[in-house]
Amino acid sequence: MSRVRVLATAVAVLTIVLASVASVSLSAYATTGFDTVGTVDSVVGGAGGASMRGWVFDRDALGSQEHVAIYETVPARRLVASVYTSVPRLDVNRAYRINGVHGWAASFAAAPGLDTFCAYGINIGAGNNVLLGCRRVQVTPTFSPTGHLDSASTNGLRVDVRGWAFDRDNVASPEAVDIWEKSPTSKALVRTFTTTSRPDVNRVFGIGGNHGWSASFTVSLNGHYQFCAYAINVGPSRPNVLIGCQSLFVYRKPAAGAVQAWGRNYEGELADGSTANSAVPQSVLSLSGVTAISGANGGGFAVRSDGTAWGWGSNGEGQLGNGTRTNSSTPAQVSGMSSVTSLAGGVYNSYATRSDGTVWAWGGAGGLGDGSRTRSLTPVQVAGLADASSVAAGYSTGYALRSDGTVWGWGGNSHGELGIPTPSQSLTPVQVPNLAGVTAIAAEPFVAFALKSDGTVWAWGSNTYGDLGNGTTTDSSTPTQVAGLTGIIAISGSTALRADGTVWVWGYNRFGEAGNGTVSNNACTCVTTPVRVAGLTAITAISGRGPAYALRSDGTVWGWGGNGWGEVGNGTIATTGCQCVTRPVTVVGLTGISAIAGGGGVGYALQGP
């Protein structure tokens, strides 16, 4: 044999040997590729679903969580749960000589009926997913809770509600019931449970257990409320159920000498600690022993039995007299005032009389009557008045009635409201000429009024809206008699009370201030001579007119006019049309009232004994 041929044969043999070694090496290091191993241990059907338990592992990844997918196959194929191993199974670890956590559990919803559920172990790495097992189980129906809100009652600001409820998915356990305030706001109030016996419910529904519930809670404000009860679902896949609503008027009558307020509250006019308007009366905070009240343009005042004066609301010009220019939503004492006998608040100034007959003023510049042109945040004495019995306040003008029946004014005079044609302002008091025998005074912005001892009413100043009541719209700087009024015993602006208990008004009527069912749409939006307010009799006191109020002999209060902030006090706030109430309606909740006041979209009432 030649050397070439021998060499070729040797190469061929070597190639076969190398190929064999390579084949053995690859087989020795190939991936094992184990399938998933496991089973379904149990399945339990229940209300609205089922629960399934078992174990599973894959030797390719013993340290990892194994994924299990559960399918409903009857009546329809769909995935109902997807879980991972999370339950220790020491029995599995011992049997297969492995470590790790290999137990799994799943709960899932399903339609009522006889269902079949299958669990699959999802393989990790090479290998196949494995059916761990299938089970048939009966899924029972789920029930919505049922019940009823039987009653709701109130004692002051406390509300008591009661009713019954149960859920057939768990009749033996207490049923939770949530109470919500749905109006005027929407918020959860309290959760209660069925803990009291209701044999009537048990007989009707053929069940046992305690299914009666009750709850008590308080609200912070007087008002019209709606309370609703919801039974909380016990089983799966059912919503909570509304079991009833009740509407209530909640009102706490204040003690004698307390003040109630309603209407506009942007600047703290209600003195209830908030700036929320209210269509029903709310208690003025921390104020007791009140003997007299007065409204202002954007606030109110009270005189207490100790002779101190208190104010709240708008204070941009210092008209609260407490040394600041900050609005106050709670009563603040007027600085340094004692022995106060009467109070009046205007737009920018406020006035008071003391038992010694002196008059005091505070607020905007030019309206103080002390000869100055500067603002004062605390009371200063009005010059030259020593026997005043009452005061009234206009725009930036003050008035005082003296014991001799004369009227004196100071401040602005742009419309002749001082009763004289000139000058345009007086920094100290001047007597209103041609006016004697006056028993009461009142004022509105740019116009003043006087009641004489003969029962007639006189007015002077601005007459743009027929405020003088003389049939014209021409201003007058001298007092002119209001047409047709006799037998008048009280006045409040362009509102008068006759001795027969009827009420008469004149002037602006854009928002039904006439109280006779009309709204004026003529050029002046007014009535220029007095008209009778409809339906009011036995009236003992009045306050007009923004809107107007009347106090009846039975202690009830009636209101009419603009109602865009709830200032009529009947529980409503007008939002369309003229935003008004054109005939008197009862201010809700008020009884035993001894005095009333109003101003700037807000009303006040003093609780009597």
C-alpha positions in Angstrom: 0.0 0.0 0.0 1.3 3.4 -0.9 2.1 6.0 1.8 -0.6 8.3 0.4 -3.4 5.7 0.7 -2.5 4.9 4.3 -2.6 8.5 5.2 -6.0 9.0 3.7 -7.4 6.0 5.7 -6.0 7.4 9.0 -7.7 10.8 8.4 -11.1 9.1 7.7 -10.9 7.1 11.0 -10.0 10.2 13.0 -12.9 12.1 11.6 -15.3 9.4 12.7 -13.9 9.4 16.2 -14.1 13.2 16.5 -17.7 13.1 15.3 -18.6 10.5 17.9 -17.1 12.6 20.8 -18.9 15.7 19.7 -22.2 13.7 19.6 -21.7 12.4 23.2 -20.8 15.9 24.5 -23.9 17.6 23.1 -26.2 14.8 24.5 -24.6 15.1 27.9 -25.2 18.9 28.2 -28.6 19.1 26.6 -31.5 20.9 28.6 -33.6 18.5 30.6 -37.1 20.1 29.6 -39.4 18.9 32.5 -43.1 19.3 32.2 -45.2 21.0 34.9 -46.5 18.7 37.6 -49.5 19.3 39.9 -53.2 18.7 40.7 -56.4 20.2 41.9 -57.1 19.3 45.5 -60.6 20.8 46.0 -63.3 23.0 44.6 -66.1 24.6 46.6 -69.2 26.3 45.1 -70.9 29.2 46.8 -73.1 32.1 46.2 -72.2 33.7 42.9 -68.9 31.8 42.4 -66.5 29.1 43.6 -63.0 28.6 45.1 -60.4 26.1 44.0 -57.2 24.9 45.6 -54.2 22.7 44.6 -50.4 22.5 44.0 -48.0 22.7 41.1 -44.3 22.9 40.3 -41.9 22.8 37.4 -38.4 21.3 38.0 -37.0 23.7 35.4 -37.6 26.6 37.8 -38.3 25.4 41.3 -37.4 28.8 42.8 -40.0 30.7 40.7 -43.7 31.2 41.2 -45.7 28.8 39.0 -48.6 30.3 37.1 -52.1 28.6 37.2 -54.9 29.5 34.8 -58.5 28.4 35.6 -61.1 28.1 32.9 -64.8 27.6 33.1 -65.7 25.0 30.5 -69.4 24.4 31.1 -71.6 26.2 30.3 -69.1 28.2 28.3 -65.3 28.3 28.0 -63.8 31.4 29.5 -60.9 32.3 31.7 -62.2 32.9 35.3 -58.9 33.2 37.3 -55.2 33.6 36.9 -53.1 33.0 40.1 -49.6 32.1 41.2 -48.2 29.6 43.7 -48.1 31.4 47.1 -49.2 28.8 49.7 -46.6 26.6 51.4 -47.1 22.9 50.8 -44.6 20.9 52.9 -46.3 17.6 51.9 -45.5 18.2 48.2 -41.9 19.2 49.1 -41.4 16.0 51.1 -43.0 13.7 48.5 -40.9 15.1 45.6 -37.8 16.0 47.5 -38.0 19.7 46.5 -38.0 23.1 48.1 -40.1 26.2 47.5 -43.7 27.3 47.8 -46.0 25.3 45.5 -49.6 25.6 46.8 -52.2 27.8 45.1 -55.7 29.0 45.8 -58.2 31.0 43.7 -61.7 32.4 44.2 -63.8 33.6 41.3 -67.2 34.7 40.2 -69.4 32.5 38.1 -73.0 32.3 36.9 -75.4 30.2 39.0 -75.8 26.5 38.0 -73.7 23.3 37.6 -70.4 24.5 36.3 -67.1 22.7 35.3 -63.8 24.4 36.1 -60.4 23.2 34.8 -57.0 24.3 36.1 -53.8 24.4 34.0 -50.2 24.7 35.2 -48.3 27.0 32.8 -45.0 25.4 32.0 -41.7 27.3 32.6 -39.0 26.7 30.0 -39.1 23.8 27.6 -42.0 21.4 28.1 -45.8 21.6 28.0 -48.6 23.2 29.9 -50.4 20.6 32.0 -54.0 20.1 32.9 -54.0 19.8 36.7 -57.6 18.7 36.8 -61.3 19.5 36.3 -64.1 19.7 38.8 -67.8 20.1 38.7 -69.5 22.3 41.3 -72.8 23.9 42.0 -72.8 27.7 42.0 -75.7 29.1 43.9 -77.4 32.4 43.0 -76.3 35.7 44.8 -78.9 38.0 46.3 -79.1 41.7 46.5 -79.8 43.1 49.9 -83.3 44.3 50.7 -84.8 46.6 53.4 -86.6 49.8 54.1 -86.1 53.2 55.7 -89.1 53.2 58.0 -88.9 56.6 59.7 -86.9 59.7 60.3 -87.5 62.2 63.0 -85.8 65.2 64.5 -85.3 66.7 67.9 -83.5 70.0 67.4 -80.5 69.4 65.3 -80.4 65.7 66.1 -81.9 63.2 63.6 -83.0 59.7 64.3 -83.6 57.2 61.5 -84.7 53.5 61.7 -85.7 50.6 59.4 -84.8 47.0 58.5 -82.5 45.2 56.1 -81.0 41.7 55.3 -79.1 39.9 52.6 -80.0 36.3 51.9 -76.3 35.6 51.1 -75.6 35.8 54.8 -78.8 36.1 56.7 -77.2 35.2 60.0 -74.7 38.1 60.0 -75.5 41.7 60.8 -76.3 43.7 57.7 -74.4 47.0 57.3 -76.5 50.1 56.4 -75.0 53.4 55.3 -76.9 56.7 56.0 -76.2 59.5 53.5 -77.3 63.2 53.4 -78.4 63.7 49.8 -79.6 67.3 50.1 -78.5 70.0 50.5 -75.1 68.2 50.1 -74.2 64.7 49.2 -72.1 63.0 51.9 -71.9 59.8 54.0 -73.0 60.4 57.6 -72.9 57.2 59.5 -72.8 53.4 59.1 -75.0 51.2 61.3 -75.8 47.5 61.5 -78.9 45.3 62.0 -78.9 44.5 65.7 -82.5 44.7 66.8 -85.3 42.1 66.5 -87.9 42.6 63.8 -90.4 39.7 64.1 -92.6 41.3 61.4 -89.8 41.1 58.9 -88.9 37.5 59.8 -92.5 36.4 59.4 -93.0 38.0 56.0 -89.7 36.7 54.5 -89.5 33.4 56.4 -86.1 34.1 57.9 -84.5 34.3 61.3 -82.1 36.7 62.9 -82.1 40.3 63.9 -82.8 42.7 61.0 -83.8 46.0 62.6 -81.4 49.0 62.5 -81.4 52.5 63.8 -79.0 55.5 63.7 -78.7 58.9 65.3 -76.6 61.8 64.2 -76.6 65.6 64.3 -76.5 68.2 61.6 -74.8 71.6 62.1 -77.4 73.9 60.5 -81.2 74.4 60.4 -82.6 73.5 57.0 -84.5 71.2 54.6 -82.7 67.9 54.4 -83.0 64.6 52.5 -81.5 61.5 54.2 -81.1 58.1 52.3 -80.3 54.6 53.6 -78.3 52.0 51.6 -78.1 48.3 52.4 -74.5 47.1 51.8 -74.2 43.9 49.7 -72.8 40.9 51.4 -72.3 38.4 48.5 -70.3 39.0 45.3 -71.3 40.8 42.1 -74.2 42.8 43.5 -74.4 46.5 44.1 -75.5 48.1 47.3 -79.2 48.9 47.4 -81.0 52.1 48.1 -83.7 51.2 50.7 -85.4 54.5 51.1 -85.2 58.3 51.6 -86.9 60.7 53.9 -87.1 64.5 53.8 -87.0 66.5 57.0 -87.0 70.1 58.1 -84.5 70.3 60.9 -84.7 73.3 63.2 -83.4 74.1 66.6 -85.4 76.8 68.4 -82.9 79.2 70.1 -83.2 80.4 73.7 -84.9 83.7 74.5 -82.7 86.6 73.7 -80.9 84.9 70.8 -80.8 86.1 67.2 -81.7 84.2 64.1 -80.5 85.2 60.6 -81.1 84.1 57.0 -80.3 85.1 53.4 -77.1 86.5 52.0 -73.8 85.6 53.8 -71.0 86.6 51.5 -69.5 89.0 54.1 -70.6 87.1 57.2 -74.1 88.7 57.5 -75.5 85.6 59.1 -72.9 85.6 61.9 -72.9 81.8 61.9 -69.2 81.4 61.4 -69.5 80.7 57.7 -70.0 82.6 54.4 -72.7 80.2 53.0 -76.1 81.7 52.1 -79.1 80.2 53.9 -82.7 80.1 52.9 -83.8 79.2 56.5 -83.0 80.9 59.8 -79.6 80.1 61.4 -78.5 81.0 64.9 -76.2 83.9 65.3 -73.2 82.6 67.2 -72.3 83.3 70.8 -74.8 86.1 71.3 -77.4 85.9 74.1 -79.3 88.3 76.2 -80.2 90.5 73.3 -82.8 93.2 73.7 -82.8 95.0 70.3 -81.6 94.3 66.8 -80.9 96.4 63.7 -80.0 95.6 60.1 -77.4 97.3 58.1 -76.3 97.2 54.4 -74.3 94.0 54.6 -74.6 93.1 58.3 -76.4 93.5 61.6 -76.2 94.9 65.1 -77.5 93.8 68.5 -77.9 95.5 71.8 -77.5 93.3 74.8 -79.1 93.6 78.2 -75.9 94.9 79.7 -76.0 97.9 77.3 -73.1 96.7 75.0 -73.4 96.8 71.3 -72.3 94.0 68.9 -72.0 93.9 65.1 -71.1 91.5 62.3 -70.8 91.4 58.5 -69.3 93.9 56.2 -66.6 96.2 57.6 -64.7 97.7 54.7 -65.1 101.2 56.2 -64.9 100.2 59.8 -68.7 100.3 60.2 -68.6 97.5 62.8 -66.8 99.9 65.2 -64.4 97.3 66.5 -61.2 99.0 65.5 -60.6 97.0 62.3 -61.7 97.0 58.7 -62.0 93.2 58.5 -65.4 91.6 57.8 -66.6 89.4 60.7 -68.7 86.2 60.4 -69.2 86.2 64.2 -70.4 89.0 66.5 -67.7 91.5 67.5 -68.2 94.1 70.3 -68.4 97.8 69.3 -65.5 99.3 71.0 -66.1 101.4 74.1 -69.9 101.6 73.8 -72.1 101.1 76.9 -75.6 102.1 78.0 -76.7 101.8 74.3 -80.4 102.4 73.8 -80.7 102.2 70.0 -78.6 101.3 66.9 -78.8 101.9 63.2 -76.4 100.7 60.4 -76.2 102.2 57.0 -74.0 101.6 53.9 -70.7 103.1 55.3 -71.6 104.4 58.7 -73.3 103.2 61.9 -74.9 105.1 64.7 -76.0 104.6 68.3 -77.7 106.5 71.1 -76.8 106.2 74.7 -79.0 106.5 77.8 -77.7 110.0 78.4 -79.1 111.1 75.0 -75.8 111.4 73.2 -75.3 110.1 69.7 -72.2 108.2 68.5 -71.0 107.4 65.0 -68.3 105.2 63.4 -67.3 104.2 59.9 -66.7 106.2 56.6 -65.4 109.7 56.3 -67.8 112.5 56.2 -70.7 110.7 57.8 -69.6 110.9 61.5 -71.1 114.3 62.4 -68.2 115.3 64.5 -66.9 117.9 62.1 -64.1 115.7 60.6 -63.6 114.3 57.1 -61.7 111.2 58.2 -62.8 107.6 58.8 -63.1 106.3 62.3 -62.9 102.6 63.2 -64.2 103.2 66.7 -67.2 105.4 67.9 -66.9 109.1 68.1 -69.5 111.5 69.5 -71.8 113.3 67.1 -71.5 117.0 67.8 -74.2 119.0 69.6 -76.8 116.3 70.2 -77.6 115.6 73.9 -81.3 114.5 74.0 -81.6 112.0 71.2 -84.0 109.1 71.5 -83.3 107.2 68.3 -81.1 107.2 65.2 -81.4 106.2 61.5 -78.7 105.6 58.8 -78.7 106.3 55.1 -75.9 106.0 52.5 -73.4 108.2 54.2 -75.9 110.2 56.2 -77.0 109.9 59.8 -80.2 111.1 61.5 -81.3 111.6 65.1 -84.7 112.2 66.6 -84.6 114.5 69.6 -87.0 114.4 72.5 -88.7 117.6 71.4 -89.9 115.9 68.1 -87.3 117.5 65.8 -85.1 115.6 63.4 -81.4 116.4 62.8 -79.2 115.1 60.0 -75.5 115.2 59.0 -73.3 113.7 56.2 -74.1 113.5 52.5 -76.8 115.7 50.9 -76.5 114.9 47.2 -80.2 114.3 46.8 -81.5 116.7 49.5 -81.6 114.0 52.1 -80.7 116.5 54.9 -84.0 118.3 54.2 -82.1 121.3 52.8 -81.1 122.1 49.3 -77.5 123.0 50.0 -74.7 122.3 50.8 -74.0 118.9 49.4 -72.6 117.8 52.7 -72.7 118.8 56.3 -70.0 117.6 58.7 -72.2 118.4 61.8 -75.9 118.0 62.5 -78.4 120.4 61.0 -82.1 120.5 61.7 -84.5 119.2 59.1 -86.8 122.3 58.6 -90.6 122.3 58.6 -90.8 119.1 60.6 -92.1 118.8 64.1 -94.1 116.4 66.3 -92.1 113.5 65.0 -92.3 110.2 66.9 -90.1 107.9 64.7 -87.6 108.2 61.9 -86.2 105.8 59.2 -83.8 106.0 56.3 -82.8 104.3 53.1 -79.9 105.3 50.8 -80.4 109.0 49.8 -83.9 109.3 51.3 -85.3 109.8 54.9 -88.7 109.3 56.5 -90.5 110.6 59.6 -93.7 109.5 61.4 -95.6 112.3 63.0 -97.8 112.1 66.1 -100.9 112.6 63.9 -100.2 109.2 62.1 -99.0 110.8 58.9 -95.7 109.9 57.2 -93.3 112.4 55.6 -90.3 111.8 53.3 -87.5 113.8 51.6 -84.5 113.2 49.4 -84.2 111.0 46.4 -87.4 110.0 44.5 -86.0 108.2 41.5 -88.1 105.1 42.4 -91.1 106.8 44.0 -89.6 106.6 47.5 -91.3 109.8 48.6 -94.7 108.2 47.9 -96.2 111.4 46.6 -97.2 110.2 43.1 -94.0 111.6 41.5 -90.5 110.7 40.8 -89.0 114.1 41.5 -86.5 114.6 44.3 -87.5 116.9 47.2 -85.1 118.6 49.6 -88.0 119.5 51.9 -90.3 116.9 53.6 -93.3 116.0 51.6 -96.3 114.0 52.9 -96.6 110.4 51.7 -100.0 110.3 50.0 -103.0 108.7 51.6 -101.4 107.3 54.8 -103.2 107.9 58.1 -103.3 106.0 61.3 -99.7 104.9 60.9 -98.0 103.6 64.1 -94.6 102.5 62.7 -92.3 103.0 59.7 -89.3 101.3 58.2 -88.1 103.0 55.1 -90.8 103.1 52.6 -92.9 100.6 54.5 -95.6 101.6 57.0 -97.7 99.8 59.6 -101.2 101.0 60.3 -103.0 100.8 63.6 -105.4 98.2 62.1 -102.4 95.7 61.6 -102.1 96.2 57.8 -98.9 97.0 56.0 -98.5 99.6 53.3 -95.5 100.1 50.9 -94.4 102.3 48.1 -91.3 102.8 45.9 -89.1 100.3 44.2 -90.9 97.2 43.0 -88.5 95.4 40.6 -88.4 92.4 42.9 -92.0 92.3 44.1 -91.3 94.6 47.1 -94.9 95.9 46.9 -96.0 92.5 48.2 -99.3 92.6 46.3 -98.4 90.0 43.6 -97.0 92.6 41.1 -93.6 93.3 39.7 -93.2 96.8 38.1 -91.7 96.9 34.6 -92.4 100.6 33.9 -89.7 103.2 33.5 -89.1 103.6 37.2 -89.9 99.9 38.2 -91.8 101.3 41.1 -95.1 102.3 42.7 -95.3 106.0 43.5 -98.1 105.9 46.1 -98.7 103.4 48.9 -100.3 100.1 48.2 -101.4 97.5 50.7 -99.4 94.3 51.1 -101.6 91.4 50.3 -102.9 89.1 53.1 -101.2 90.6 56.1 -103.2 91.2 59.2 -102.5 91.5 62.9 -99.0 92.8 62.2 -97.2 94.3 65.2 -93.8 95.2 63.7 -92.2 95.8 60.2 -88.8 95.9 58.6 -88.3 97.0 55.0 -87.3 96.6 52.3 -84.5 94.5 51.0 -86.7 92.4 51.2 -89.4 93.4 53.7 -90.5 91.5 56.8 -93.5 91.7 59.1 -94.0 90.3 62.6 -97.5 89.0 63.4 -99.1 89.0 66.9 -98.7 85.2 67.0 -94.9 85.5 66.9 -94.5 84.4 63.3 -92.5 86.3 60.7 -93.5 86.9 57.0 -91.2 88.0 54.2 -91.5 89.1 50.5 -89.5 90.7 47.7 -86.1 89.6 46.3 -85.0 86.1 47.0 -81.8 85.4 45.1 -80.0 84.6 48.3 -82.8 82.9 50.2 -83.6 86.2 52.1 -87.3 85.7 52.1 -86.6 82.8 54.5 -89.1 80.2 53.2 -86.5 77.5 52.5 -86.2 78.4 48.8 -83.7 80.4 46.7 -85.2 81.9 43.5 -83.0 81.2 40.4 -85.3 82.2 37.5 -87.5 85.1 36.4 -87.4 88.1 38.8 -85.8 85.9 41.6 -88.5 87.1 43.9 -91.5 86.3 46.0 -94.2 88.8 45.3 -96.6 88.0 48.1 -95.8 87.4 51.8 -94.7 83.9 52.9 -93.9 82.5 56.3 -90.3 82.5 57.3 -89.9 78.8 58.3 -89.3 77.7 61.8 -89.8 81.0 63.6 -92.2 81.2 66.5 -92.3 83.4 69.6 -90.4 86.2 67.9 -90.3 89.5 69.6 -88.4 91.8 67.1 -87.3 91.8 63.5 -84.8 93.6 61.3 -83.3 93.4 57.8 -81.0 94.9 55.3 -78.9 94.1 52.3 -80.4 90.7 51.4 -80.6 89.4 55.0 -83.2 89.1 57.7 -82.9 88.9 61.5 -85.3 87.9 64.2 -85.0 88.2 68.0 -86.3 85.2 69.9 -88.8 86.1 72.6 -89.5 84.2 75.8 
